[in-house]
Amino acid sequence: MKEKKRKNKWQFQILIVFIISLIGIGFWSSLKEKNELKNSKITIGTITEIEERFQRGFFVQYEFIVNGKKYSENQKLTIKKESIKIGDKFEINYSENNPEYNNLDFEKRVME
């Protein structure tokens, strides 16, 4: 019986270490992206899709081009869904070092 308790305790400790590691990696990744965007550049992005994700709300997919390369990203919709449509253009803040770190600014719509 004692051996089984030790085994369960050991498995529980491994699980806790694993969960803490995942949280740490997520936190580090978020900080890295925020630091990359501190000295960001601006380009124009186009909404290509609006989708509803079950129990998570609406998300938009957008595309933008930097140095001839097209990037496609998703972001949670933070304004009313009715106020945007596919083809709308917004400013995109992106990292000059790594454009995969980017953020669509819903407050800065680009009118053509």
C-alpha positions in Angstrom: 0.0 0.0 0.0 2.8 2.4 0.9 4.5 1.7 -2.5 1.3 2.7 -4.3 1.0 5.9 -2.3 4.6 6.8 -3.2 4.0 6.1 -6.9 0.9 8.3 -6.8 2.7 11.1 -5.0 5.6 10.9 -7.5 3.1 11.1 -10.5 1.3 14.0 -8.9 4.6 15.9 -8.4 5.5 15.3 -12.0 2.1 16.6 -13.1 2.5 19.8 -11.0 6.0 20.5 -12.4 4.6 20.0 -15.9 1.7 22.4 -15.4 4.0 25.0 -13.8 6.4 24.7 -16.8 3.6 25.2 -19.3 2.4 28.3 -17.4 6.0 29.6 -17.4 6.5 29.1 -21.1 3.2 30.8 -21.9 4.1 33.8 -19.7 7.6 34.0 -21.2 6.2 33.9 -24.8 3.7 36.6 -24.0 6.4 38.9 -22.5 8.6 38.2 -25.6 5.9 39.3 -28.0 5.1 42.4 -26.0 8.8 43.4 -26.0 9.1 42.8 -29.7 6.1 45.1 -30.3 7.5 48.0 -28.2 9.5 49.2 -31.3 7.0 48.2 -33.9 6.4 49.3 -37.4 3.0 49.9 -39.0 1.5 48.5 -42.2 -2.0 47.9 -43.5 -3.9 44.7 -43.0 -7.1 43.4 -44.6 -9.8 41.4 -42.8 -10.2 38.1 -44.7 -12.5 36.2 -42.4 -14.8 36.7 -39.4 -15.6 33.6 -37.4 -17.4 32.7 -34.2 -15.5 30.3 -31.9 -17.7 28.3 -29.5 -17.8 30.0 -26.1 -14.8 32.3 -27.1 -16.5 34.9 -29.1 -15.7 36.3 -32.6 -12.3 36.3 -34.1 -11.0 37.9 -37.3 -8.4 36.6 -39.7 -6.3 39.2 -41.4 -3.5 39.4 -43.9 -0.7 41.9 -44.3 2.5 42.0 -46.4 6.0 42.9 -45.1 9.0 42.9 -47.4 7.1 41.0 -50.0 6.0 38.2 -47.7 2.3 37.7 -46.8 1.4 37.0 -43.2 -2.0 35.7 -42.0 -3.0 36.0 -38.3 -6.1 35.7 -36.1 -7.2 38.0 -33.4 -10.1 38.3 -31.0 -12.7 40.8 -32.2 -12.8 43.7 -29.6 -15.4 45.9 -31.4 -19.0 45.1 -32.5 -19.1 42.5 -35.2 -21.6 44.6 -37.1 -19.1 47.4 -37.5 -16.6 45.4 -39.7 -16.8 43.3 -42.8 -14.5 41.2 -44.9 -12.2 43.5 -46.9 -12.0 46.2 -44.3 -8.5 47.6 -43.7 -6.8 48.4 -40.4 -3.4 49.4 -39.2 -1.2 46.5 -38.1 1.7 47.0 -35.6 4.4 44.4 -36.3 7.9 43.7 -35.0 10.6 44.7 -37.5 12.7 41.7 -36.3 9.9 39.2 -36.6 6.6 40.2 -38.3 4.9 37.1 -36.9 4.6 39.2 -33.7 1.9 41.6 -34.7 -1.4 43.2 -33.5 -4.3 44.5 -35.5 -5.5 47.9 -34.1 -9.3 48.0 -34.3 -9.2 51.7 -33.4 -7.2 52.6 -36.6 -9.4 51.8 -39.5 -8.0 52.8 -42.9 -10.4 54.4 -45.3 -9.6 54.1 -49.0 
